[in-house]
Amino acid sequence: MERTTLGAILRTSQAFCSQLCEKETLNHGIAYYCPRYPVLPEANQFREIIAEDSSKVENALRESDAWFTSKDIRCLAWSPAEGVTADTWEPLLARQGFRRREFVGWALSKWTPVPVDSDIRILPARAMRAALAELISLESPGEAADTAKTRWQAMSDRLDVPQFDLFIAMAGARPVGRCALYQVGDIARIMEFVRVPGSPKESGPSLLAHVLALARRLTMRNVVAQVDAHSSDLSPLFESAGFIRNAQFVEFHRGQSP
């Protein structure tokens, strides 16, 4: 059976979560948890949830709350399984502090040259850990220092995973963006695509061109990406690089505190 773009994104998400987390299959979905990173939604979440009508969603909520409470961890994200409509989730989850997030799935339809700027250097994050720490602090200037440190620790832990190649864009001595290629079987997923506010706009195309060149060298059959549906700058970039938008889906996230 041919794999869908959403199916490829969900498969890579499961593998990505499993790198840092322990997991347990419950009646309504899979619980992922990592006490080391309590503030990160990707480390403490309920995924592949099968519940559509209100009564099943309520049952899933009770199951999730009881399970995460037993681990003394707060669940920070809910994600439906492929084919599950989450229209009934929002009112129930909103009372628990969850907020709806909409995403678009992109799939590469043809290899298309992406222009790069020779003034932007793309370097492997494995060799640039200090620059990665600086970059994370620049991405969200109002973020609490302990949260930024936790995100950096989690990202650093991933750098030694052979299937995860993270790159940093440098403008002179200043880190201005990052992007990763994550490989699961024949799927290459573009992840962690971030450009620092106010940074050169050329950093985005240069990062994308670099990870696409890697995917092509690896002869990956499926190249996909998950992008926030309200991102105004990434959509034109992906379209110009030969991607097509062919999936829409939602997740529900909440902060660490209720």
N, C-alpha and C positions, 0 to 999 in steps of 0.2 A: 504494500500500500504506500502511495506517495506521501511523504511527510509534508505537513503544512508549515507555513512560517511560524504560526503560533506554537505548533507542536515542537518545532526546533528550539524556539525561545524557552518554552517550559522545560524541555529536556536539559538544556544548558543551565537553566536556573537551578534545577534540582542538583546537578553535579556541582555547580558553583557553591551552593549552600553546604553541600556535604563536605567540602574541603575544610571548613572551619567548625562545622556543627555536628552534634549527635542528632539522631532522628529516631522517631518512633511512629509507626503507622497506627492511627486511631480509627474509629468507626467512620468518621466523616472526612478525613484527610490525613496529611502527614505533618507532624509537629517537628520543627527544627529548633534546636536551642544550643546556646553557647554562653555559659555563665561568665566567661572571660570578657565578653563584649555585650553587656546588658543594654546598652543604649542603641545598638544597631538593629534596625528592622530585618536586614537580611540574615542576621544571626539568631533571631528569636521570632519565628513566624509559623503560621499555620498555612500549608500549601495544598494544592491539588484537592481542594474542598469540593465535595459532592453534596450540595444542598441548595435547592431552588425555592421550594415553597416556605412560607414563614415558619411553620412548625419545625421543619427540618433545620432551618437556620437557627432557631432558638435552641434546638437540641445540640447543634454543633457549637453554639456559643457556650452552653453549659459544659460540654465536653472539653472544649478548649480551655475555658477558665479553670476548671478543676484540674486539668493536667498541668498547665503552666504554674498554677498555684502550688501544686505538689512539688514542683521543682524550684519554687521560690524565685521564679522568673516571670517577667511581664511580657505577654505576647504583643508584638508591635506591628504585625502585618497579617493580613488575610489575602489569599489569592485563590481564585476558582480553578478547578480542573478544566481542561479543554472541553468545549461543548456545553459547559454549565453557564446558564444565564444568571447573573448576579443582581438583577433588577430589584429583587426583594430584600437585598442585604442592607442597603443604605440606611433606612430608618432604624433598623435594629442595631446596626453597628455604630451609628452616630451617637446613640445613647451611651455607648461604651468608649466614646472619645475617638473613634476611627473616622477618617476623612477619605473620601473617594479620590483616587488618582487615575487619570486616563492615560493610556499609552497607545502608541502606534507601532506595529511590527513592519520592518522593512526587509526586503530580500533582494539580493543582487541579481539582476536579470542579465547583465552583460558587463564585461570588463571594460571600463571606460577610463581613459587617462584623466587624472586629477592634477591641476597645476599646483606646483609647489614653489615656495619662496626660499631661495638659497640662504637668506639671512636667518631663517628659522632652522635650528639644529634639532634633530630628533634623536634622542639618546635612550638606551635601555634603563629603566628605573632600577634594575638590580644593581647598577653601578652608581646610582644617583639617589641614594636613600635620604641624604640631607636635603636635596632639592625637592624630593617628594614630600618631606615633612613641611618645608616652606610652602610648597604648592597647596597643600591641604589647608594650611592656615590662611592662605590668600583667597581660596575659593569661597569661604563663608566667613567674612571678617567679624560678624557678630556672634559667631558660634562659641559656645563655652569651651574653654581651653581643654578641659578633661574629655569632652566629646571629640574635639579635633585630634587629641592624642590617641584616643581609642580608635578612631578611623585610620590613623596612620599605622598603629600597631597591627590592625587587621589587614591592611593593605600590605604591610611589610611581610606578614606571615604568608601571604599569597605569592610573593615574589619568587620563592624557591620551587613553586609548582611548575613542572616543565610545560604543561599545557597552557599556562597563563603568561602572556608576554605583554608587559606594561611598558609604555614609552612616554617620555616626558619631552615636551617642546620647550626649547630654550631660545629666548631672544637676548643675545649677549650672555650675561651671567644670570639672567632672571628667568625662572621657570614660569611659563605662561599657559600651559595646558597639559593634558594627559589623555591617553587613549590606550586601550588594551585589545588584544586579540586572544580569545579563549577558545580552545579547540576541544570538542567532544566528538569522538568518532569522525564522521565526515562533515561535521558542522563546525564552522568558524563563526563565532559570535563577537561582534564589535561591542565593547563594554567600556564603562568608566570614561566616557567621552566628556571631558570637561575643559572649558576655556575660561581662564581668569577674567573677570569683568575688566574692561578697559585694555585688554591685551591686544596685540596685533591681530586683525581678522584673518591674516594669512596663516596663522597657527592652526586653525581648524582644517583647512584643506591639506596642509602639509602632514598633519597627524593622520588623517584619513588615508591619504595616498600611501603613507608608510605601512600602515597595517594591512591595506589591501594588497600591496606588493608582497607582503609576507604570506598572506592567504593564498595568493596565486602561486608563489614558490612552493607552498605546501600542497598544491593541487586540491584545495578544499572544494567539495562539490556544492555545499550550501553555505552561503555567507549571509548572516542575518544581523539585525540590530533592533533593540528596543529603545524607543525615544519617547519622552514625555510629549503627549499630544499637543500641549500648549507651547512647545518650543518653537520659536519663530525663526531661529537661525539655522537649526540643523536640517529641517525639511528640505530647503533648497539645496543644501550641500549634498545630502544623500541622493536627491533626484539627479543632480549634475554628475554624480559618480556612478550612475547606472542602476540605482536601486528603485524598486517599486514598492509602494505602500499597499500591503494586502492583508493586514490584520489590525483589528482594534480590540482592546481588552482593558479591564479595570483591575486595580488592586485597592486595598484599603489599608491605610497606615495611620498610626497614632504616635504621639510623643511618649517619652518615658514616663512622664507624670500624667495622671488622669486629668 
